[in-house]
Amino acid sequence: MLARLLNGDRRALARLLTRIENQDTDAVAMLTALYAYTGRAHLIGVTGAPGTGKSTLVSALTRALRERGRTVALLAVDPSSPFTGGAVLGDRVRMRDLAGDSGVFIRSMASRGGLGGLARTTRDMARALDAAGFDFVLIETVGAGQSEIEIARLAQTVLVVEVPGLGDDVQAIKAGILEIADVLVVNKADRPGAENTVRALRTMLELGHAAARERLRADFTVEDRVENTVLSDWMPPIVQTVASEGRGIGAVIEALDAHRAYLRSNGHWEQIERRQLELELLHRLRDGLLERLLDQLSMGEIGAVIDQVQSRAIDPYTAVSRMLAETTMMIDQSHSER
Amino acid sequence: MTRPIRVLIAKPGLDGHDRGAKIIARALRDAGMEVIYTGLRQTPEMIAEAALQEDVDVVGLSILSGAHMALVPRVREALAAQGLDNVPLILGGIIPEADHAPLRELGAAGIFGPGARTEEIAAFIRQLVNVKPTLEDV
Protein backbone atom coordinates (compact mmCIF):
# COMPACT_ATOMS: atom_id res chain seq x y z
CA MET A 1 0.00 0.00 0.00
CA LEU A 2 2.75 2.42 1.01
CA ALA A 3 4.74 1.59 -2.09
CA ARG A 4 1.73 2.35 -4.30
CA LEU A 5 1.19 5.63 -2.49
CA LEU A 6 4.81 6.68 -2.94
CA ASN A 7 4.62 5.67 -6.61
CA GLY A 8 1.85 8.16 -7.18
CA ASP A 9 -1.04 5.69 -7.40
CA ARG A 10 -4.03 8.02 -7.10
CA ARG A 11 -6.52 5.27 -6.37
CA ALA A 12 -4.38 4.02 -3.49
CA LEU A 13 -4.10 7.58 -2.19
CA ALA A 14 -7.88 8.10 -2.38
CA ARG A 15 -8.56 4.84 -0.53
CA LEU A 16 -6.00 5.66 2.12
CA LEU A 17 -7.58 9.09 2.67
CA THR A 18 -10.94 7.39 3.20
CA ARG A 19 -9.54 5.03 5.81
CA ILE A 20 -7.85 7.87 7.63
CA GLU A 21 -10.99 9.96 7.50
CA ASN A 22 -13.11 7.10 8.82
CA GLN A 23 -10.51 6.38 11.50
CA ASP A 24 -10.52 2.74 10.45
CA THR A 25 -8.69 0.38 12.74
CA ASP A 26 -5.78 0.01 10.32
CA ALA A 27 -5.42 3.76 9.70
CA VAL A 28 -2.90 4.29 12.50
CA ALA A 29 -0.65 1.54 11.14
CA MET A 30 -0.69 3.19 7.72
CA LEU A 31 0.00 6.63 9.15
CA THR A 32 2.85 5.14 11.14
CA ALA A 33 4.34 3.70 7.96
CA LEU A 34 4.08 6.91 5.96
CA TYR A 35 5.21 9.36 8.65
CA ALA A 36 8.88 9.04 7.65
CA TYR A 37 7.95 10.39 4.21
CA THR A 38 6.25 13.53 5.50
CA GLY A 39 7.64 16.96 6.23
CA ARG A 40 8.47 17.86 2.64
CA ALA A 41 5.37 19.65 1.40
CA HIS A 42 4.54 23.29 2.08
CA LEU A 43 1.23 23.18 3.94
CA ILE A 44 -0.79 26.30 3.32
CA GLY A 45 -4.02 27.01 5.15
CA VAL A 46 -6.63 29.17 3.47
CA THR A 47 -9.27 30.57 5.78
CA GLY A 48 -11.79 33.38 5.93
CA ALA A 49 -15.48 34.06 6.29
CA PRO A 50 -18.00 32.22 4.11
CA GLY A 51 -18.40 33.84 0.71
CA THR A 52 -15.02 35.56 0.66
CA GLY A 53 -14.04 33.43 -2.31
CA LYS A 54 -11.73 30.89 -0.70
CA SER A 55 -12.53 28.12 -3.19
CA THR A 56 -12.12 30.40 -6.18
CA LEU A 57 -8.85 31.72 -4.80
CA VAL A 58 -7.55 28.23 -4.06
CA SER A 59 -8.49 27.16 -7.56
CA ALA A 60 -6.71 30.14 -9.14
CA LEU A 61 -3.66 29.59 -6.91
CA THR A 62 -3.48 25.95 -7.89
CA ARG A 63 -3.64 26.81 -11.56
CA ALA A 64 -0.85 29.35 -11.17
CA LEU A 65 1.30 26.94 -9.16
CA ARG A 66 0.83 24.32 -11.86
CA GLU A 67 1.98 26.84 -14.48
CA ARG A 68 5.14 27.14 -12.41
CA GLY A 69 5.60 23.37 -12.47
CA ARG A 70 4.64 22.64 -8.87
CA THR A 71 2.28 19.85 -7.87
CA VAL A 72 -0.67 20.65 -5.63
CA ALA A 73 -3.03 18.71 -3.39
CA LEU A 74 -6.17 20.39 -2.12
CA LEU A 75 -8.09 19.49 0.99
CA ALA A 76 -11.36 21.39 1.14
CA VAL A 77 -13.29 21.20 4.40
CA ASP A 78 -16.99 22.00 4.56
CA PRO A 79 -19.26 21.73 7.59
CA SER A 80 -21.21 18.63 8.55
CA SER A 81 -24.78 19.06 9.70
CA PRO A 82 -24.83 18.87 13.50
CA PHE A 83 -28.23 17.15 13.24
CA THR A 84 -27.87 14.49 10.57
CA GLY A 85 -24.09 14.28 10.15
CA GLY A 86 -24.62 14.79 6.43
CA ALA A 87 -22.87 17.43 4.36
CA VAL A 88 -22.89 19.02 0.95
CA LEU A 89 -19.30 19.47 -0.18
CA GLY A 90 -19.40 22.00 -2.97
CA ASP A 91 -15.86 23.23 -3.41
CA ARG A 92 -15.31 21.30 -6.62
CA VAL A 93 -17.85 23.51 -8.35
CA ARG A 94 -15.26 26.27 -8.44
CA MET A 95 -12.39 23.95 -9.29
CA ARG A 96 -13.68 22.50 -12.54
CA ASP A 97 -10.85 23.83 -14.68
CA LEU A 98 -8.33 21.85 -12.61
CA ALA A 99 -9.72 18.62 -14.03
CA GLY A 100 -7.57 16.23 -16.00
CA ASP A 101 -4.23 17.26 -14.46
CA SER A 102 -2.23 14.51 -12.77
CA GLY A 103 -0.29 17.16 -10.85
CA VAL A 104 -3.42 18.09 -8.92
CA PHE A 105 -5.40 16.05 -6.42
CA ILE A 106 -8.58 17.45 -4.90
CA ARG A 107 -10.30 15.95 -1.91
CA SER A 108 -13.38 17.33 -0.21
CA MET A 109 -13.99 16.51 3.41
CA ALA A 110 -16.75 17.16 5.90
CA SER A 111 -15.86 18.56 9.31
CA ARG A 112 -17.60 15.60 11.03
CA GLY A 113 -18.00 17.48 14.27
CA GLY A 114 -14.45 18.86 14.29
CA LEU A 115 -14.09 22.32 15.79
CA GLY A 116 -11.97 25.24 14.75
CA GLY A 117 -12.73 25.01 11.03
CA LEU A 118 -11.19 21.60 10.41
CA ALA A 119 -12.09 17.96 10.88
CA ARG A 120 -10.28 15.85 13.46
CA THR A 121 -8.53 13.91 10.72
CA THR A 122 -7.50 16.86 8.51
CA ARG A 123 -3.94 16.78 9.85
CA ASP A 124 -3.55 13.09 9.06
CA MET A 125 -5.11 13.51 5.62
CA ALA A 126 -2.66 16.34 4.89
CA ARG A 127 0.15 14.05 6.02
CA ALA A 128 -0.88 11.39 3.53
CA LEU A 129 -0.89 13.99 0.74
CA ASP A 130 2.52 15.23 1.89
CA ALA A 131 3.90 11.67 1.81
CA ALA A 132 2.40 11.18 -1.65
CA GLY A 133 4.88 13.81 -2.82
CA PHE A 134 2.86 16.92 -3.59
CA ASP A 135 4.90 20.13 -3.41
CA PHE A 136 2.00 22.05 -1.90
CA VAL A 137 -0.92 20.95 0.23
CA LEU A 138 -3.57 23.67 0.29
CA ILE A 139 -6.07 23.27 3.10
CA GLU A 140 -9.25 25.25 2.73
CA THR A 141 -11.05 25.53 6.05
CA VAL A 142 -14.74 25.72 6.77
CA GLY A 143 -15.95 29.28 6.22
CA ALA A 144 -14.59 30.72 9.41
CA GLY A 145 -15.77 33.42 11.73
CA GLN A 146 -13.45 34.87 14.27
CA SER A 147 -12.02 32.04 16.28
CA GLU A 148 -11.43 29.18 13.86
CA ILE A 149 -7.69 29.19 14.29
CA GLU A 150 -6.99 25.46 14.34
CA ILE A 151 -5.35 25.79 10.92
CA ALA A 152 -2.45 27.72 12.49
CA ARG A 153 -1.52 24.56 14.37
CA LEU A 154 -1.26 22.58 11.17
CA ALA A 155 -0.04 24.76 8.29
CA GLN A 156 3.31 26.51 7.87
CA THR A 157 1.64 29.45 6.18
CA VAL A 158 -1.84 30.75 6.88
CA LEU A 159 -3.55 32.83 4.26
CA VAL A 160 -6.56 34.78 5.53
CA VAL A 161 -9.04 35.94 2.90
CA GLU A 162 -11.02 39.13 3.45
CA VAL A 163 -13.37 41.02 1.17
CA PRO A 164 -14.32 44.69 1.06
CA GLY A 165 -17.27 45.74 3.14
CA LEU A 166 -17.36 42.91 5.68
CA GLY A 167 -16.67 45.08 8.66
CA ASP A 168 -15.20 48.30 9.88
CA ASP A 169 -11.81 48.95 11.39
CA VAL A 170 -13.02 47.78 14.78
CA GLN A 171 -13.49 44.31 13.29
CA ALA A 172 -9.89 44.49 12.16
CA ILE A 173 -8.53 45.13 15.65
CA LYS A 174 -10.54 42.37 17.28
CA ALA A 175 -8.64 39.32 18.33
CA GLY A 176 -8.79 36.10 16.39
CA ILE A 177 -8.47 34.99 12.84
CA LEU A 178 -6.52 38.00 11.54
CA GLU A 179 -3.84 37.38 14.12
CA ILE A 180 -2.92 34.03 12.62
CA ALA A 181 -2.51 35.46 9.12
CA ASP A 182 0.90 35.13 7.50
CA VAL A 183 -0.49 36.50 4.27
CA LEU A 184 -3.63 38.65 4.02
CA VAL A 185 -5.62 38.59 0.82
CA VAL A 186 -8.30 41.15 0.04
CA ASN A 187 -10.29 39.29 -2.57
CA LYS A 188 -12.99 40.81 -4.80
CA ALA A 189 -10.79 43.89 -4.79
CA ASP A 190 -12.69 45.33 -7.75
CA ARG A 191 -15.57 46.05 -5.37
CA PRO A 192 -16.02 49.43 -3.79
CA GLY A 193 -14.34 49.83 -0.44
CA ALA A 194 -11.31 47.66 -1.22
CA GLU A 195 -8.94 50.49 -0.38
CA ASN A 196 -10.66 51.03 2.97
CA THR A 197 -10.34 47.37 3.81
CA VAL A 198 -6.66 47.36 2.91
CA ARG A 199 -6.13 50.49 5.00
CA ALA A 200 -7.92 49.00 8.01
CA LEU A 201 -5.88 45.82 7.76
CA ARG A 202 -2.66 47.79 7.41
CA THR A 203 -3.51 49.83 10.50
CA MET A 204 -4.21 46.64 12.37
CA LEU A 205 -0.83 45.24 11.35
CA GLU A 206 0.97 48.41 12.33
CA LEU A 207 -0.69 48.32 15.74
CA GLY A 208 1.45 45.40 16.68
CA HIS A 209 -0.09 42.48 14.90
CA ALA A 210 3.14 40.56 15.10
CA ALA A 211 3.38 40.89 18.85
CA ALA A 212 -0.20 39.78 19.29
CA ARG A 213 0.39 36.83 17.05
CA GLU A 214 3.49 35.95 19.00
CA ARG A 215 1.49 35.67 22.19
CA LEU A 216 -1.01 33.47 20.44
CA ARG A 217 1.62 31.14 19.13
CA ALA A 218 3.34 31.09 22.49
CA ASP A 219 0.09 30.01 24.10
CA PHE A 220 0.26 26.93 21.95
CA THR A 221 3.33 25.62 23.72
CA VAL A 222 4.48 24.69 27.16
CA GLU A 223 7.95 25.97 26.40
CA ASP A 224 9.30 29.16 27.77
CA ARG A 225 7.14 31.82 26.24
CA VAL A 226 9.63 34.59 26.72
CA GLU A 227 12.13 32.97 24.38
CA ASN A 228 9.60 32.54 21.60
CA THR A 229 10.00 35.84 19.89
CA VAL A 230 11.43 34.59 16.62
CA LEU A 231 8.30 34.99 14.54
CA SER A 232 7.60 38.58 15.28
CA ASP A 233 9.72 40.06 12.51
CA TRP A 234 7.49 38.79 9.70
CA MET A 235 5.06 41.46 8.56
CA PRO A 236 2.15 39.83 6.72
CA PRO A 237 1.83 41.28 3.25
CA ILE A 238 -1.62 42.42 2.09
CA VAL A 239 -2.40 41.32 -1.44
CA GLN A 240 -5.41 42.45 -3.45
CA THR A 241 -6.94 39.90 -5.79
CA VAL A 242 -9.88 39.30 -8.07
CA ALA A 243 -9.59 35.53 -7.96
CA SER A 244 -12.41 34.90 -10.41
CA GLU A 245 -10.38 36.71 -13.08
CA GLY A 246 -6.99 35.50 -11.90
CA ARG A 247 -5.91 39.02 -10.97
CA GLY A 248 -3.31 39.38 -8.23
CA ILE A 249 -2.66 35.63 -8.02
CA GLY A 250 1.00 36.02 -9.01
CA ALA A 251 1.47 38.41 -6.09
CA VAL A 252 -0.11 35.87 -3.71
CA ILE A 253 2.34 33.22 -4.88
CA GLU A 254 5.21 35.66 -4.39
CA ALA A 255 3.98 36.30 -0.85
CA LEU A 256 3.75 32.56 -0.14
CA ASP A 257 7.23 32.01 -1.56
CA ALA A 258 8.57 34.91 0.49
CA HIS A 259 7.04 33.49 3.65
CA ARG A 260 8.52 30.09 2.96
CA ALA A 261 11.94 31.63 2.29
CA TYR A 262 11.62 33.60 5.52
CA LEU A 263 10.72 30.48 7.51
CA ARG A 264 13.53 28.51 5.92
CA SER A 265 16.12 31.22 6.48
CA ASN A 266 16.74 31.01 10.22
CA GLY A 267 15.32 27.70 11.27
CA HIS A 268 11.84 29.13 11.78
CA TRP A 269 10.39 26.31 9.69
CA GLU A 270 11.76 23.73 12.10
CA GLN A 271 10.68 25.75 15.12
CA ILE A 272 7.12 25.98 13.90
CA GLU A 273 7.06 22.29 13.15
CA ARG A 274 8.43 21.54 16.59
CA ARG A 275 5.70 23.58 18.28
CA GLN A 276 3.01 22.01 16.17
CA LEU A 277 4.29 18.52 16.95
CA GLU A 278 4.42 19.38 20.63
CA LEU A 279 0.79 20.44 20.52
CA GLU A 280 -0.20 17.41 18.53
CA LEU A 281 1.47 15.09 21.01
CA LEU A 282 -0.26 16.85 23.89
CA HIS A 283 -3.61 16.53 22.13
CA ARG A 284 -3.10 12.88 21.36
CA LEU A 285 -1.97 12.22 24.93
CA ARG A 286 -5.03 14.01 26.23
CA ASP A 287 -7.34 12.03 23.95
CA GLY A 288 -5.65 8.77 24.85
CA LEU A 289 -5.83 9.48 28.57
CA LEU A 290 -9.45 10.50 28.31
CA GLU A 291 -10.28 7.29 26.51
CA ARG A 292 -8.52 5.25 29.19
CA LEU A 293 -10.32 7.13 31.92
CA LEU A 294 -13.68 6.65 30.29
CA ASP A 295 -12.95 2.94 29.90
CA GLN A 296 -12.90 2.79 33.68
CA LEU A 297 -16.27 4.45 34.10
CA SER A 298 -19.60 2.96 33.15
CA MET A 299 -22.23 5.24 31.68
CA GLY A 300 -24.39 4.21 34.65
CA GLU A 301 -21.86 5.59 37.11
CA ILE A 302 -21.57 8.81 35.17
CA GLY A 303 -25.37 9.04 35.05
CA ALA A 304 -25.56 8.65 38.81
CA VAL A 305 -23.06 11.46 39.28
CA ILE A 306 -25.01 13.69 36.90
CA ASP A 307 -28.15 13.02 38.99
CA GLN A 308 -26.33 14.12 42.12
CA VAL A 309 -24.97 17.24 40.45
CA GLN A 310 -28.38 18.14 39.07
CA SER A 311 -30.05 17.74 42.46
CA ARG A 312 -27.34 19.96 43.95
CA ALA A 313 -26.25 17.15 46.26
CA ILE A 314 -22.76 17.70 44.93
CA ASP A 315 -21.08 20.34 42.75
CA PRO A 316 -19.47 19.61 39.35
CA TYR A 317 -15.96 20.45 40.58
CA THR A 318 -15.98 18.01 43.47
CA ALA A 319 -17.70 15.38 41.34
CA VAL A 320 -14.95 15.50 38.75
CA SER A 321 -12.10 15.46 41.22
CA ARG A 322 -13.63 12.43 42.97
CA MET A 323 -14.16 10.59 39.70
CA LEU A 324 -10.60 11.41 38.66
CA ALA A 325 -9.20 10.18 41.95
CA GLU A 326 -11.12 6.90 41.65
CA THR A 327 -10.31 6.24 38.02
CA THR A 328 -6.62 7.04 38.22
CA MET A 329 -6.46 4.66 41.17
CA MET A 330 -8.08 1.98 39.04
CA ILE A 331 -5.66 2.62 36.20
CA ASP A 332 -2.74 2.40 38.63
CA GLN A 333 -4.04 -0.90 39.93
CA SER A 334 -4.55 -2.38 36.51
CA HIS A 335 -0.97 -1.45 35.70
CA SER A 336 0.55 -2.99 38.80
CA GLU A 337 -1.44 -6.17 38.13
CA ARG A 338 0.23 -6.61 34.75
CA MET B 1 -20.70 4.58 14.69
CA THR B 2 -21.16 3.92 11.00
CA ARG B 3 -19.23 5.99 8.52
CA PRO B 4 -21.15 8.43 6.33
CA ILE B 5 -21.91 7.28 2.80
CA ARG B 6 -20.16 9.47 0.21
CA VAL B 7 -22.07 10.29 -2.95
CA LEU B 8 -20.94 12.25 -5.99
CA ILE B 9 -23.72 14.23 -7.64
CA ALA B 10 -22.77 15.39 -11.11
CA LYS B 11 -24.45 16.94 -14.10
CA PRO B 12 -22.97 15.70 -17.35
CA GLY B 13 -23.84 17.24 -20.67
CA LEU B 14 -24.87 20.69 -21.65
CA ASP B 15 -28.22 21.49 -20.08
CA GLY B 16 -27.97 24.26 -17.54
CA HIS B 17 -30.61 23.26 -15.00
CA ASP B 18 -29.21 22.05 -11.72
CA ARG B 19 -32.16 22.67 -9.43
CA GLY B 20 -33.02 18.97 -9.32
CA ALA B 21 -29.42 18.01 -8.63
CA LYS B 22 -29.25 20.51 -5.77
CA ILE B 23 -32.50 19.24 -4.27
CA ILE B 24 -31.14 15.70 -4.32
CA ALA B 25 -27.83 16.84 -2.83
CA ARG B 26 -29.68 18.57 -0.01
CA ALA B 27 -31.98 15.59 0.57
CA LEU B 28 -29.09 13.14 0.77
CA ARG B 29 -27.34 15.50 3.17
CA ASP B 30 -30.44 15.39 5.33
CA ALA B 31 -30.28 11.61 5.11
CA GLY B 32 -26.84 11.81 6.74
CA MET B 33 -24.74 11.37 3.62
CA GLU B 34 -21.73 13.37 2.48
CA VAL B 35 -22.55 14.69 -0.96
CA ILE B 36 -19.82 15.95 -3.23
CA TYR B 37 -21.52 18.29 -5.64
CA THR B 38 -19.57 19.06 -8.81
CA GLY B 39 -21.79 21.51 -10.62
CA LEU B 40 -22.81 21.86 -14.24
CA ARG B 41 -21.41 20.64 -17.55
CA GLN B 42 -19.14 17.89 -16.34
CA THR B 43 -17.52 15.64 -18.91
CA PRO B 44 -17.55 11.89 -18.21
CA GLU B 45 -13.79 12.11 -17.59
CA MET B 46 -14.24 14.87 -15.02
CA ILE B 47 -16.91 12.84 -13.26
CA ALA B 48 -14.73 9.75 -13.14
CA GLU B 49 -11.74 11.73 -11.90
CA ALA B 50 -13.81 13.29 -9.13
CA ALA B 51 -15.23 9.89 -8.19
CA LEU B 52 -11.71 8.53 -7.89
CA GLN B 53 -10.25 11.39 -5.85
CA GLU B 54 -13.27 11.58 -3.57
CA ASP B 55 -13.45 7.77 -3.24
CA VAL B 56 -17.23 7.88 -3.35
CA ASP B 57 -19.55 4.94 -2.76
CA VAL B 58 -22.06 5.98 -5.43
CA VAL B 59 -22.17 8.31 -8.40
CA GLY B 60 -25.46 10.06 -9.16
CA LEU B 61 -26.04 11.72 -12.51
CA SER B 62 -28.71 14.29 -13.18
CA ILE B 63 -29.63 14.35 -16.86
CA LEU B 64 -32.38 16.51 -18.24
CA SER B 65 -31.10 16.94 -21.78
CA GLY B 66 -32.38 13.67 -23.19
CA ALA B 67 -28.83 12.56 -23.90
CA HIS B 68 -28.93 9.82 -21.25
CA MET B 69 -28.54 6.93 -23.70
CA ALA B 70 -25.28 8.46 -24.93
CA LEU B 71 -24.00 9.78 -21.60
CA VAL B 72 -24.51 6.75 -19.37
CA PRO B 73 -22.21 4.38 -21.30
CA ARG B 74 -19.62 7.12 -21.63
CA VAL B 75 -19.60 7.77 -17.88
CA ARG B 76 -19.41 4.02 -17.22
CA GLU B 77 -16.43 3.78 -19.59
CA ALA B 78 -14.70 6.71 -17.94
CA LEU B 79 -15.26 5.15 -14.51
CA ALA B 80 -13.89 1.84 -15.78
CA ALA B 81 -10.82 3.63 -17.13
CA GLN B 82 -10.13 4.81 -13.57
CA GLY B 83 -10.62 1.30 -12.20
CA LEU B 84 -14.00 2.19 -10.74
CA ASP B 85 -16.06 -0.56 -12.39
CA ASN B 86 -17.62 -1.39 -9.04
CA VAL B 87 -18.94 2.06 -8.23
CA PRO B 88 -22.70 2.05 -8.80
CA LEU B 89 -24.27 4.69 -11.00
CA ILE B 90 -27.73 6.07 -10.39
CA LEU B 91 -29.69 8.42 -12.62
CA GLY B 92 -32.12 11.20 -12.00
CA GLY B 93 -33.89 13.50 -14.37
CA ILE B 94 -36.34 13.16 -17.18
CA ILE B 95 -35.89 9.68 -18.54
CA PRO B 96 -38.68 7.95 -20.50
CA GLU B 97 -39.92 4.64 -19.12
CA ALA B 98 -38.95 2.90 -22.36
CA ASP B 99 -35.29 3.74 -21.80
CA HIS B 100 -35.13 2.30 -18.28
CA ALA B 101 -34.42 -1.30 -19.22
CA PRO B 102 -31.71 -0.49 -21.78
CA LEU B 103 -30.12 1.96 -19.31
CA ARG B 104 -29.94 -0.77 -16.69
CA GLU B 105 -28.21 -2.90 -19.31
CA LEU B 106 -25.75 -0.05 -19.83
CA GLY B 107 -24.90 0.03 -16.14
CA ALA B 108 -27.40 2.26 -14.33
CA ALA B 109 -28.18 0.67 -10.97
CA GLY B 110 -31.17 2.90 -10.28
CA ILE B 111 -33.27 5.40 -12.19
CA PHE B 112 -35.38 8.08 -10.54
CA GLY B 113 -37.76 10.41 -12.30
CA PRO B 114 -39.18 13.76 -11.19
CA GLY B 115 -41.82 12.04 -9.05
CA ALA B 116 -39.35 10.01 -6.99
CA ARG B 117 -39.42 10.64 -3.25
CA THR B 118 -36.09 11.64 -1.84
CA GLU B 119 -36.47 9.16 1.05
CA GLU B 120 -36.81 6.44 -1.55
CA ILE B 121 -33.57 7.53 -3.25
CA ALA B 122 -31.69 7.65 0.06
CA ALA B 123 -32.96 4.20 1.01
CA PHE B 124 -31.95 2.85 -2.38
CA ILE B 125 -28.41 4.23 -1.98
CA ARG B 126 -28.10 2.78 1.51
CA GLN B 127 -29.08 -0.62 0.26
CA LEU B 128 -26.67 -0.34 -2.70
CA VAL B 129 -23.76 0.53 -0.49
CA ASN B 130 -24.49 -2.18 2.01
CA VAL B 131 -24.41 -4.93 -0.58
CA LYS B 132 -21.13 -3.63 -1.94
CA PRO B 133 -18.13 -5.53 -0.57
CA THR B 134 -16.62 -3.29 2.09
CA LEU B 135 -13.06 -2.02 1.96
CA GLU B 136 -11.60 -4.10 -0.80
CA ASP B 137 -7.88 -4.18 -0.20
CA VAL B 138 -5.79 -1.55 -1.91
Interface residues (C-beta under 8 A of the other chain):
Chain A: M1 R4 R10 R11 A12 A14 R15 L16 L17 T18 R19 N22 D24 S80 S81 T84 G85 G86 A87 V88 L89 G90 R92 V93 R96 A99 G100 F105 I106 R107 S108 A110 R112
Chain B: R3 P4 R6 A25 R26 L28 R29 D30 A31 G32 M33 E34 V35 I36 Y37 T38 G39 R41 Q42 T43 E45 M46 E49 A50 L52 Q53 E54 D55 Q82 G83 L135 V138
